[in-house]
Amino acid sequence: MSVIISIYSGIYLIGILTFPITLSIIAPFFDMPFLKKNGRVIYYSTLFISEKPKNGLIKIHGGTLFDYYFVIDKKMNGKQRTNFIIQQYLDGLLHLIEKYENDKKIKIRGTSYIINKRTAEKIGFEIVETDILQKIILIYNYFNILISNSIAKNKLSFPNINKTKTFDADVSQLIERKEYIEKLNKSLKSTIANTVYN
């Protein structure tokens, strides 16, 4: 529609700007089922995804817009949704740790605007500089992230890309914090059950 409007109006910038925005928003609805089926990405929980290991590194991701839309309970308020997202991250991380606990040299890296520095460090991650390519990807996907962030907060919420953090850890570091991760995961599950479903 925007392309047609830009052609008829002669304002081609409309089409140039809206096409990549629209593409970044609808792509997850087609890409993720395909990538999952082909084994290129693995779901360790409903909102925690990893790529296949490459050169000793596993890149992890939070849920896509596709996942946020279909998985998050519409009855939840903003705080409950954030708790649920973090709980799903922890649940997925525990499954990932279990899979790779005999390969302690594997490094895990993720970028998030949901988990803060304090929580990340308590579960065994270190903060590292977000590389230029990742920043470009985040900027390209800004509107996708905007919608996901708004779903997570249950209100229109503009994410600050500058506050996005990249976290690094060896599997061995996460194993050391496994008991704490399990306790935090269990605590959040209990909180969600008591506040949402009671």
Secondary structure, 3 states (H helix, E strand, C coil): CHHHHHHHHCCHHHHHHHHHHHHHHHHHHHHHHHHHHCCCEEEEECCEEEECCECCEEEEEECCHHHHHHHCCCCCCHHHHHHHHHHHHHHHHHHHHHHHCCCCCCEEEEEECCCCHHHHHHCCCEEECCCHHHHHHHHHCHHHHHHHHHHHHCCCCCCCHHHCEEEEEEHHHHHHCHHHHHHHHHHHHHHHHHHHCC
